[in-house]
Amino acid sequence: MSDYRRIAVLGGGAWGTALALVAARAGREVCLWARDAGTVEAIRSTRENPAYLPGIPLDPPLDATADLATAVVGADVVLLVTPAQTTRAMTSALAPHLRPGTPVVLCAKGIERDTGLLLTDVLAQEVPAAVPAVLSGPSFAADVARGLPTAVTVAAKDGAVADALSLALASPKFRPYAATDITGVQVGGALKNVLAIACGAVAGKAWGASALAALTARGFAELTRLGLALGGARETLTGLSGLGDLVLTCGSAQSRNFAFGQALGEGRTVAEMTGGGGKLAEGAASAAIAVELGRRHGIDLPICEAVAEVLAGRLSLDDALEALMTRPLKREH
């Protein structure tokens, strides 16, 4: 089993900083890359990331840089923690600096909007010499950064690589479970973001806990159908990176996607929520392409479709609910 000692974490937001702390707590040598030089300077001078994780000390210490080559050259593992829709640009940028055979762990949750490709497929196109891996599961950045108990899935096609990555990140408060089903892990992460927007909208409209529970359960059915159609394993979709992440994200305003939907339910517009300066909701970018993938595979995704229609301005939330509630009656299974 490989001993991954030096880890580069690309992405200076909350989740990137939290994962850099995870690696440092596991005894690894960590370099955190952030695009914003101000973030790097703050980390170096205050040992905090005040813009994204205020009040949480970066202890044990880790290095920070705004130079991509400095972060990546010589790294045994790269954790890519930038937004899903920037994956192609980021992997292309890191390619010249990466040693062949280096695992690149994709930590964003989404589907490439323009192509419908999973992020590991984007990585394979841009950096064919890299070893694709995925980290996903029920985890809020603030909880992880504070050292609260968290369990996630780390997947790679080669089980030995998944095992080694899990060992490199494991600590008494952070437990990675190794897996080989990179497709199922990615579909679970991408679809739960779309479904969390729907659940947030239900909360924002004050439609009640019963509606929220029903939407989460029926949403999980959609996630499972698409995951299986794309080649994922059922046990993955019912595990941490599927059902586990769905339960977390669909029930808490700590989730950006839930908070995005909740704001829509409370009357804010899509334009207001997607304007400059707002927090990223990956599900807003994945909804339409998830529906398109469902159509390609003959999979019915009514909740995802309702989210996509609302985000596109073709349907109001009230009309979306009516459309879902008046669908033809059928047996549950």
Beta strands, then each sheet from edge to edge (+ up, - down):
strand 1: 6-10
strand 2: 29-33
strand 3: 63-65
strand 4: 77-80
strand 5: 103-106
strand 6: 131-136
strand 7: 150-156
strand 8: 174-179
sheet 1: 3+ 2+ 1+ 4+ 5+ 6+ 7- 8-
end
